[in-house]
Amino acid sequence: MSEHEYKFEVVMTCSGCSGAVERVLSKLQGVDSYDVSLESQSVVVRGSAPFDTVLEKIKKTGKEVKSSQVVR
């Protein structure tokens, strides 16, 4: 599978919020790596997982996704 990179702007107010996002991404098949930044309110995901699948997993944490894009 090809390597994708997705960027999301996610509303996270504390380390518990960013931790919840990290937990779902760590369990998601097809995710090779991710960077969750509470400071910049951003999540960057790399791997072969489909964009919609990653987006839905992040939304299921209850966090608001303000914007999302496919980088490559």
FENZIUR-V425048 format. One record per residue. N is the residue number from 1. SS is DSSP state (@ for helix, = for strand, . for the rest). PSI is psi as a letter, one per 40 degrees, with the letter a starting at -180 (NA if undefined). D_FIRST is the distance of its C-alpha to the first C-alpha in Angstrom with 2 decimals. Layout:
n: (N	N)
ss: (SS	SS)
psi: (PSI	PSI)
d_first: (D_FIRST	D_FIRST)
//
This chain:
n: (1	2	3	4	5	6	7	8	9	10	11	12	13	14	15	16	17	18	19	20	21	22	23	24	25	26	27	28	29	30	31	32	33	34	35	36	37	38	39	40	41	42	43	44	45	46	47	48	49	50	51	52	53	54	55	56	57	58	59	60	61	62	63	64	65	66	67	68	69	70	71	72)
ss: (.	.	.	=	=	=	=	=	=	=	.	.	.	.	@	@	@	@	@	@	@	@	@	@	@	@	@	.	.	.	=	=	=	=	=	=	=	.	.	.	.	=	=	=	=	=	=	.	.	.	@	@	@	@	@	@	@	@	@	.	.	.	.	.	=	=	=	=	=	=	.	.)
psi: (i	i	h	i	h	i	h	i	h	h	h	h	e	i	d	d	d	d	d	d	d	d	d	d	d	d	e	h	h	e	h	d	i	i	h	h	h	d	d	e	f	i	h	h	h	h	a	e	i	i	d	d	d	d	d	d	d	d	d	e	e	e	i	h	h	d	i	i	i	h	d	NA)
d_first: (0.00	3.76	6.60	9.15	12.80	15.30	19.03	21.55	25.32	26.50	30.18	30.75	34.37	34.34	32.45	32.24	30.28	27.75	27.68	26.88	23.82	22.73	23.32	21.14	18.19	18.72	18.48	15.45	12.50	9.23	11.62	11.76	14.93	17.41	20.81	23.45	26.66	29.71	31.70	29.64	28.50	24.87	21.54	18.51	15.17	12.07	8.71	5.94	9.06	10.52	13.42	16.05	15.31	15.71	18.75	20.36	20.11	21.82	24.39	25.20	26.64	29.32	28.64	28.96	26.01	27.97	25.21	21.46	19.31	15.87	16.31	13.20)
//
